[in-house]
Amino acid sequence: MSSIPTQSTYTTSHKNCSNDKSNVVPKIVINTRPVERAAPLTQHLQAAGLTAIDIPMLTLRPRPTTDIDIALMHQWMAGEYKALVIVSPTAAASGLVAWQSLEHEKRKYKAKDGNDKYVQRFSEGLSLPSPLVAVGEATAAEFSQVRIDTTNYQILQPETANNEGMLAMPEIDSLQAGDKLLIWRGLGGRRLLVDTLQARGVHIDSIAWYERTMPIDAMAEYQQWQQAFLTHSTTSDIALPKQPKPIVVISSATAFEHWSNIVNDEQSKTLKKRAKF
């Protein structure tokens, strides 16, 4: 991966800070976010003077759309849900494609029946059948790519971009037993929102547009970085105890599981090698 420093990169970083009185190597931060979402964090870290390294622990893979998914979309478009919650930009992009496709089918059907009023309304944009809750700015931004009529309902965001933030929103907090909520998401992920609302008697349906898997080259990229880091640590003129320990940024339970598996597997291999000597 191009962003993974080689031995020469570490050496250059060390030389650049060798004139500093503190004589401390810049902090190393490992960004494990998927390739599609890693750039903003990496750029921010680099701008702060940190050594940012991308080692993705997740690949976002599209899932086949099922008949059940389509049925849920039709129910939402018919106004059967109190709200739609979208938990990620990937879910937003995938769901939006399906929504546009289904609206296009309705347009063709209505056009055959000579319903000019429907065709005119469609040209004005997609019409929201319920409030739409996007977990964050990046998720909401996906809907700026198309024209959406927000006359009746708005695209909303929580003050804090997480499950807790969504639960605090009036549109979600007011849901009660018998109400229906639809969620666009990826397979797995946190269940705080779902568990809390289901305990309240709210009916939850969800469409998992994608799944999170471990990248094929995750182990190789970790080994490449570890070798470069250890080599630099042993050849640097800074004492090993003063070498800053890397910081690992992990933003999901699945990524943490993948990272733990790779680190533990690598440690097991090291112990086995040592046992042979």
N, C-alpha and C positions, 0 to 999 in steps of 0.2 A: 504494500500500500504506500502511495507516494508520501503520505503524511507521517509515516513512521520513521523517526530519525535513525540514521546509520551511525556507526562509530564516529565518522568524521563530523556529523552534525553535533553530537554530544561534545566533541572536542572543541568545535567552533563556539558553541554556547559557553563552554567553560572559559575559553580564552577571552570572549567578549566581556565577561564579568570579572576577569582576573585583576583588573585595576581597581575594582570596588574594594573599599576598606574592609568590608565584612567578609570578603572572599567566600561568598556562598553561591553555590550553583542555583540557577533559577528553579523554582518548583516545577515538578513534572506532573501534569494532570492528564489522566487517561480518560478519553471520552468514549463511552461504550454505546452511545446512541446509534440508531440505524443510519445508514449512509444518507437516506433521504432527509434526515432531521439533524444531522451532526454539525453542519457548517456554521450556523449562527453561534452555537456555543464555542466551537473551536476558534472562530474569529474573535469572539469576545475575550477568550482566555489569552490568545496571542497578543491582542491589543493591550492587555494588562501586564504584559511582560513575562507570561508563563510559557513553559514549553508544553504545548498541547499535542497529544498523540491520539489519533483515531484508531480504535480497535473495536469495531462494531460487534456487539453481542446479540444483535437481533437482525433478522431479515424479514421484511414484511411481504408476505406472499398472498396474492389474491386467492379467495376461495370461490368455488363455483356457486353461482346464484341458483337457489333451489325454487321449486314451486311454492314452498311455504314462504320463502322470502318475498316472492312476488305477491302472494296473497296478503302478507302483512303490509306491503307497500300500497296495495289497493285499498286496504282498510284505512291506512293513514290518510291517503289522498281523499277518501270519502268523509274524513272528519271524525273518525271513531276514537281518536286519541286526544287526550287533554294537552299533550305536548310531545315534541320529538327532541330527544337529547342526543347530541353527537359528541363523541369523546376524543376524536383525533382528526387531524387533517386528512389522513388516509381514508378514514371512514366517511368523511364528508365528501371527498372526491369520488369515491366508489358509489356512494348512495346517490350523489347528484347525477351521475351518469345513468343509473337505473331510473331515477325520477324523470329525467328528460326523455328517456326512451319510452316510458309508459305514457307520459303526456303526449308524446308524438303519436303514439298509437291511438290515443283518444281523439287527437286532432283529426287524423285521417278518417276515423270512424264517423265522427260528427260531420266532417266535410261531405262524406258520402250521403248523409241524411239531409244535407242542405242547411245545416245549422250555422249560419253565418255569424251569429252572436258569439258562439263558442270560439270560432276561428279568430274573431277579432280580439276576444279576451286573451287567447293564447299568445297572440302577437304582442300583447302588452307585457308579457312575462309570466313566469311560473307563479301560481298563486298559492301562498302558504295556507294549508288547511288547519294549522294549529300553531301555537308559539313554537319557535325553534330555538333550542338552547345549545349554543356552541361552547365547548369547555374553555376555549382560549381564543386569542386573536388570530393565530395561524389557522385554526379550524374555521372561524367565522370568515376569514379572508377567502376561503375556497368558494364561497357563495357570491363573491364579487365578480367572479368570472362570467356569470350569467345574469340575465335580467330577472329579478324576482319582485313580484308585487307584494308589498308589505302594508297594503291598505288596512287589512283586517288583523294581521298578526305580524309580530316583529321578530327579527333575529337578535336574540339576547345572549349576554355573556355574564357569568358570575364574577363577582369582585375578585375572588381567588380562584385560579384555574385548576380546580381539583374537585373530587367528590364532595368534600366538605363545603366548598363554595357553592356548588350546585344545590345541595340540600338546604342552604340558607336562602335561596332565591324564593320570592313569594310564589312564583308559578309552580315550583316544586314543593315548597313547604305546605302549600294549601291542598295538595292532593290528599284524598281520603279514600276509605274503603269503597271499592267498586269502580274507581277511576282507572283509566287505562293510559299507560305511558309506553312509548316506543323508543328504543335505543339503537343507534347505529354505532357499531364498535368493532373491535378486533376480537378474535377468539381468546378467551382468558382475560386477564387483567383484574383490577380491584373490584370488589363486590360491595363496597360500603353503601353506595347509592341504591343498588338493587336490594340488598338485604334490609336496609332501613325502611324502604318504601313497601316492600313485601310484608314486613312485620306490621305495617300500618293497614294492610289489606288492599294495597294498590296492585292492580294487575299489570305485570311487566312483560312486554314482548321485546325481543331484540333480534337484530340482524347482524351477524358476524361477517363483515365483508372481506376480512383478511385474517391471516394467522401469523403468529410470531414464531420463527424458527431460528436455530443457530446458524450463522453463516458457515459455509463449507470450509473457508480458509481461516476461521477464527483462531483455531489452535496454532496454525502456522504463523499467523501474525503476532500472537502473544509470544511464541517462542522466539521469533525474530527480535521483538522488542526486548524481551528479557535478556537475551544473549548480549545485545548491544549495551544494555544498562549495566549488566554485571561486568562486562569487559571494561567499560568506562570507569566503573567504581574501583576496579583493581589497578588501573593504570593512572588514575587521576592523582595529582599531588595533594588533593584534599583528603584528609583522613576519612576512612570509611564511615565511622560513627557520625561524621558531620554531613555525610551525603544525605540530602533531603529524601525522605521516603515518598514515593509517588502517591498522588491522590487519585482515586478512581471514582468517576462520576457514573452512578447507576440510577436510572430513572424508572425502572419497573421491576417487579418481582421475577418475571421471566428472565430478564437480562441478568439479574443477580444470580439466579440459578445457573445460568450458562457460565457466567464468570467463575462461580464457585467450583463448578465441575472441571473447568479448564485448569484453574490454579491447583486444585487438589490432585488432578491427574498428573500434572507436571511435577508436583512435590513427591508423589508416589514413585514416579520414574527416577527422580534424583536419589531418593532413599534406597531404591533397589540397586542403583549403580554403585552407591557408596558401600552397600552391604557386600558387594562382590570383591572389594579390595581389603 
